[in-house]
Amino acid sequence: MRYLAVLGRQPKISIVELESLYARVSPVDPEWRLAEFEIKTAAAPTLHRLGGSLKLAEELTEPIYEFLKSLPSDRKITLGVSDYSKGATAFRAQGEALKLKRFLAKSGRSVRVVPNKEAVISTATSYHNHLFTSTKIELIKYEKRFYRVIAVQDIDSYTKRDQARPARDAKVGMLPPKLAQILINLCGDLPQGARVLDPFCGTGVVLQEAALMGYTPYGTDINERMVEYSRKNLDWLRSAVCEGHHSRESGSLSKSNPSLCSGRDFDPAQPENTLEELVNPLTRQQTIITQGDATKFRWQPPIDAVACETYLGQPMSLPPAEIKLKQEKQVCKQIVLGFLKNLLEQIQSETPVTIAVPAWLRPDGHYERLNILDEIQNLGYNVKSFRNLGQEDLLYHRDGQVVAREIIALRKK
């Protein structure tokens, strides 16, 4: 089955994430805003685990007007159109939506069109209008093809998982939950319950996302305060998931109390994960969070996958001077290579290891990297290659961000 993903602000990394999980991933448009991919199972892909994708859609196999005829005739239809075609404008997209509305109105249906401020309907508009149900529909148009949106990223859930956690520390950097998901997904489609290790767990963002994916989180950090932060945040996660589950059952789930599990359809025919499915990794399986130096620590086996943001150096608001950069690179390189050397003898061959390492903004606008791939391979790792992109594309940062993250996907030889 083929699906379409609407990619986020880091489209190249989003493509790599999809490629790590699904088959035959390929960009659709020249600007890399859309990507098609295949899955081998009958079940639809789950958007709530994809940090780099904003929407998921299915291609319409019948002509657009045949699809419209199949819509429920006894309920009001809400319709929006996002046009990704070359030269598309808000006026053209709105015109397409009004044309489809007129067709539906001729058959006696009541239709409301979502107004287009741009050629593409924003994720927030799609999500808050629930444009992924049987009667609230967003169509994606690309040239002559149409796709129907089946899931939209739950932006409220991501905000809650990022900003509502009780223990946060801006001084050690704020790993976005979306990036944590990407790091985990670059390890591949792991079996449920797989133990995912984060040796630099910080405040536990990777651990929380691993748990919500159904994996068993295992975290260590050299800083005892960070260990306590992670424990506190995973306790909060357990309570918040339980609260969201009971709110959903009672019908009281609202914008002020969003679910922590994002990207799901609100239709009763497509229920949310059960409480047991979400909390299982936190309650029934052994969750370990303990203090330990990643360059020396002996982790408890088994380790099924490793996903982490390593030490990124000191926080910076301006590009560092050359001598400062040289010092930072040396410290970061020593920690990263020391960690990978220590890890190597504790994992089995082909164990996936995904790390984020620092890259620094220079005055001319480019990012200087650690440039340690050769040394990593000499330790005994293979650097994973991707069909659509190369290592130079795997840089995650906001515009003007001084310390970026280079993502490196590895497998033990």
C-alpha positions in Angstrom: 0.0 0.0 0.0 1.3 3.4 -0.9 1.0 6.5 1.3 1.9 10.1 1.1 3.7 12.0 3.8 3.7 15.8 4.1 7.2 16.6 5.4 8.2 19.0 8.1 10.7 21.8 8.3 13.7 19.4 8.0 12.5 17.5 4.9 15.7 15.6 4.1 15.9 14.2 7.6 12.2 13.4 7.4 12.9 11.4 4.2 15.6 9.4 6.0 13.3 8.7 8.9 10.7 7.3 6.5 13.3 5.3 4.7 14.4 3.7 8.0 10.9 2.4 8.6 9.2 1.8 5.2 9.9 0.7 1.7 10.4 2.6 -1.6 10.5 6.1 -0.2 10.8 8.8 -2.8 10.3 12.6 -2.9 7.2 13.6 -5.0 7.8 17.3 -5.7 11.1 19.1 -6.5 10.9 21.1 -3.2 10.8 18.0 -1.1 7.5 18.9 0.6 5.9 15.5 -0.2 7.2 11.9 -0.2 5.5 8.7 -1.1 6.4 5.4 0.6 5.1 1.8 0.8 4.4 -0.4 3.8 4.3 -4.2 3.7 1.5 -4.7 6.2 -2.2 -4.2 5.9 -2.3 -1.7 8.8 -1.9 2.0 8.0 1.3 3.7 9.2 1.1 5.5 12.5 1.8 9.2 12.3 2.1 9.6 16.1 5.6 8.0 15.9 6.9 10.0 13.0 8.7 13.2 14.2 9.4 14.5 10.7 6.0 14.2 9.0 3.1 16.6 9.5 0.3 14.7 7.7 -0.3 11.3 6.2 -2.5 10.7 3.2 -3.7 7.9 0.9 -3.8 8.3 -2.9 -7.3 8.2 -4.3 -7.5 5.2 -6.7 -10.8 6.4 -8.2 -11.5 9.7 -10.1 -12.1 12.6 -7.7 -15.8 12.9 -8.4 -16.4 9.2 -7.8 -14.7 9.6 -4.4 -17.0 12.6 -3.7 -20.1 10.4 -4.5 -19.0 7.9 -1.9 -19.0 10.4 1.0 -21.8 10.2 3.6 -25.0 11.8 2.3 -26.7 12.2 5.7 -24.1 14.4 7.4 -22.6 17.8 6.7 -19.2 17.7 4.9 -16.3 19.9 5.7 -13.8 20.1 2.9 -10.4 21.7 2.4 -7.9 21.5 -0.4 -4.1 21.8 -0.2 -2.5 22.3 -3.6 1.2 21.4 -3.9 1.2 21.7 -7.7 3.7 23.9 -9.5 2.6 27.5 -9.3 -0.2 26.8 -6.9 -1.8 29.7 -5.1 -4.3 30.2 -2.3 -6.8 31.4 -5.0 -6.3 28.3 -7.1 -6.6 26.0 -4.1 -9.8 27.7 -2.9 -11.2 27.6 -6.4 -10.6 23.9 -6.5 -12.4 23.4 -3.2 -15.4 25.5 -4.3 -15.7 23.5 -7.5 -15.8 20.3 -5.5 -18.4 21.9 -3.1 -20.7 22.7 -6.1 -20.5 19.1 -7.2 -21.5 17.9 -3.8 -24.2 20.5 -3.4 -25.9 19.3 -6.6 -26.5 16.0 -4.9 -28.2 17.7 -1.9 -25.2 17.5 0.5 -24.5 20.3 2.9 -20.8 21.4 2.5 -18.5 23.8 4.3 -15.2 24.8 2.7 -12.2 25.6 4.9 -10.9 28.9 3.6 -7.3 28.9 2.2 -5.0 31.6 3.4 -2.2 29.9 1.5 -2.1 27.2 -1.2 -1.5 24.7 1.5 -3.7 24.3 4.6 -1.5 24.6 7.7 -1.1 21.7 10.1 -2.7 23.7 12.9 -5.8 24.3 10.8 -6.0 20.7 9.7 -5.6 19.4 13.2 -8.0 21.8 14.9 -10.7 21.3 12.2 -10.2 17.5 12.4 -9.7 17.3 8.6 -9.0 13.5 8.7 -12.4 11.9 9.4 -15.2 10.5 7.4 -17.0 13.8 7.0 -14.2 16.4 7.6 -11.8 16.0 4.7 -8.6 17.5 3.5 -7.6 16.7 -0.1 -4.0 17.1 -1.2 -3.6 17.9 -4.8 -0.4 17.5 -6.7 -0.7 18.2 -10.4 -3.4 15.7 -11.5 -3.3 13.4 -8.5 -5.4 13.6 -5.4 -4.7 12.2 -1.9 -7.0 12.1 1.1 -5.5 13.0 4.5 -5.9 10.2 7.0 -3.9 11.7 10.0 -2.5 15.0 11.1 0.3 15.7 13.6 -1.1 16.5 17.0 0.6 19.8 17.7 -0.9 20.1 21.2 0.5 16.8 22.2 4.0 17.7 21.1 3.7 21.0 23.0 2.6 19.2 26.1 5.4 16.6 25.9 7.9 19.4 25.4 6.8 22.2 27.7 4.6 20.6 30.4 7.2 18.2 31.8 7.9 19.1 35.4 11.8 18.9 35.1 13.4 20.9 32.4 16.8 22.5 32.1 17.5 25.0 29.4 21.2 25.1 30.2 21.8 21.5 29.0 19.8 22.0 25.8 16.2 21.2 24.9 15.9 18.1 22.8 12.7 18.4 20.8 10.4 15.3 21.1 10.1 15.2 17.3 13.9 14.9 17.0 13.9 12.2 19.7 11.4 10.2 17.7 13.6 10.6 14.6 16.7 9.4 16.4 14.7 6.3 17.6 13.2 5.7 14.2 16.6 5.8 12.5 17.3 2.6 14.4 14.6 0.9 12.3 11.3 -0.8 13.0 12.2 -2.4 16.4 10.0 -5.1 17.9 7.5 -4.1 20.6 9.2 -4.0 24.0 12.7 -3.6 22.6 15.1 -2.0 25.1 16.2 1.4 23.8 19.3 2.8 25.6 20.0 6.6 25.9 23.5 6.9 27.6 23.1 10.7 27.7 19.5 10.8 28.9 19.4 14.3 30.3 15.9 15.1 31.2 14.5 12.0 29.5 13.1 13.1 26.2 14.3 10.1 24.3 13.1 7.8 27.1 9.6 9.3 27.1 9.3 9.0 23.3 10.6 5.4 23.4 8.0 4.5 26.0 5.2 6.0 23.9 6.4 4.0 21.0 6.0 0.8 23.0 9.7 0.3 23.7 11.4 -0.2 27.1 13.4 2.9 28.0 16.9 2.5 29.6 18.7 5.7 30.5 22.0 6.7 32.1 23.6 10.1 32.6 26.8 11.2 34.2 24.9 13.9 36.1 22.9 12.7 39.0 20.6 15.7 38.8 19.7 14.7 35.2 19.0 11.2 36.3 16.5 12.6 38.9 15.0 14.8 36.2 14.5 11.8 33.9 12.8 9.8 36.7 10.5 12.7 37.6 9.6 13.2 33.9 8.8 9.6 33.3 6.7 9.5 36.5 4.8 12.5 35.0 4.5 10.7 31.7 2.9 7.7 33.4 0.4 9.9 35.2 -0.3 12.1 32.2 -1.0 9.1 30.0 -3.4 7.7 32.6 -5.1 11.0 32.9 -5.5 11.4 29.1 -6.9 7.9 28.8 -9.5 8.4 31.5 -10.4 11.9 30.0 -10.9 10.2 26.6 -13.1 7.5 28.1 -15.3 10.1 29.8 -15.4 12.3 26.8 -13.7 15.2 28.5 -10.6 15.3 26.3 -10.1 18.9 25.2 -7.5 21.4 23.9 -6.6 22.2 27.4 -6.1 18.6 28.2 -4.7 17.0 25.0 -3.7 13.4 24.6 0.0 12.6 24.8 -0.3 10.2 21.9 -0.3 12.3 18.8 -1.4 12.0 15.2 -4.4 9.8 15.7 -7.8 10.1 14.1 -10.7 11.1 16.4 -13.1 8.8 14.6 -14.6 6.1 16.9 -13.7 3.6 14.2 -10.0 4.3 14.7 -9.5 4.3 18.5 -6.5 5.6 20.4 -3.9 3.2 21.8 -5.2 1.4 24.9 -3.9 2.5 28.3 -2.1 -0.9 28.6 -0.4 -0.4 25.2 0.9 3.1 26.2 1.9 2.5 29.8 3.2 -1.1 29.5 6.9 -0.1 28.9 6.7 2.1 32.0 5.0 -0.3 34.4 5.3 -3.9 33.3 8.8 -3.9 31.9 11.9 -3.0 33.7 12.7 0.7 33.2 16.2 1.6 34.3 17.4 5.1 34.9 20.7 5.4 36.7 23.9 7.5 37.0 26.8 6.5 34.8 29.6 7.9 32.7 28.9 6.8 29.1 32.6 6.4 28.4 33.0 3.8 31.2 29.7 2.5 32.3 28.7 -1.2 32.1 25.1 -1.4 30.9 22.8 -4.2 31.7 22.0 -6.4 28.7 20.2 -6.7 26.5 20.6 -3.5 24.5 18.4 -3.7 21.4 19.1 -0.2 20.1 20.8 3.0 21.1 19.4 6.5 20.4 20.9 9.6 22.0 22.0 13.1 21.8 25.6 13.1 22.9 27.4 16.0 24.6 27.0 19.1 22.5 29.5 21.3 24.2 28.7 24.6 25.9 25.6 26.6 25.0 26.4 29.4 22.6 24.5 32.4 21.4 27.1 33.5 18.9 29.5 31.6 16.6 32.6 30.8 18.6 36.0 32.1 17.9 38.4 29.7 16.2 40.4 28.9 19.3 37.2 28.3 21.3 35.8 26.1 18.6 38.9 24.0 18.5 38.7 23.4 22.2 35.0 22.5 22.0 35.6 20.1 19.2 38.3 18.3 21.1 36.2 17.8 24.2 33.2 16.6 22.3 35.2 14.3 20.1 36.8 12.7 23.1 33.5 12.1 24.8 31.7 10.7 21.7 34.6 8.4 20.6 35.1 7.3 24.2 31.4 6.4 24.5 31.3 4.5 21.2 34.4 2.5 22.1 32.9 1.6 25.5 29.6 0.7 23.9 31.1 -1.5 21.1 32.0 -4.5 23.3 28.6 -4.4 25.0 26.3 -4.7 22.0 25.8 -7.4 19.4 26.7 -7.2 15.7 24.2 -5.1 13.7 22.8 -3.4 16.8 21.5 0.0 15.6 23.1 3.1 17.1 21.8 6.6 16.2 23.6 9.6 17.7 23.3 13.3 17.4 26.6 15.2 17.7 27.3 18.9 17.5 28.1 21.1 14.6 28.8 24.8 15.0 27.7 27.8 13.0 30.5 29.8 11.4 30.5 33.5 10.5 30.1 32.7 6.8 26.8 30.7 7.5 28.1 27.2 7.1 28.3 24.6 9.9 31.6 23.0 10.9 31.2 19.4 12.0 33.2 17.1 14.2 34.3 15.1 11.1 34.8 11.8 13.0 33.2 9.3 10.6 36.5 7.7 9.7 37.4 7.3 13.4 34.0 5.9 14.2 34.4 3.3 11.4 37.9 2.4 12.6 36.3 1.6 16.0 34.2 -1.1 14.4 31.0 0.6 13.2 29.4 0.9 9.8 27.8 4.3 8.9 24.4 3.6 7.5 23.8 4.8 4.0 20.4 6.0 2.6 19.0 5.8 -0.9 17.9 9.4 -1.3 20.5 11.3 0.7 24.0 11.4 2.0 25.6 12.2 5.4 26.0 15.8 4.5 22.2 16.2 4.5 21.7 15.0 8.0 22.0 18.3 9.8 19.2 19.3 12.2 18.9 23.0 13.2 16.7 26.0 13.2 17.6 29.1 11.2 20.5 30.9 12.8 20.9 28.2 15.5 24.6 28.3 16.6 24.9 24.7 17.8 23.3 22.3 15.3 22.9 18.5 15.5 24.5 16.2 13.0 22.7 12.9 13.0 24.8 9.7 12.4 23.2 6.3 12.0 25.5 3.4 12.8 25.5 -0.4 13.0 28.1 -2.4 14.8 30.1 -4.4 12.3 
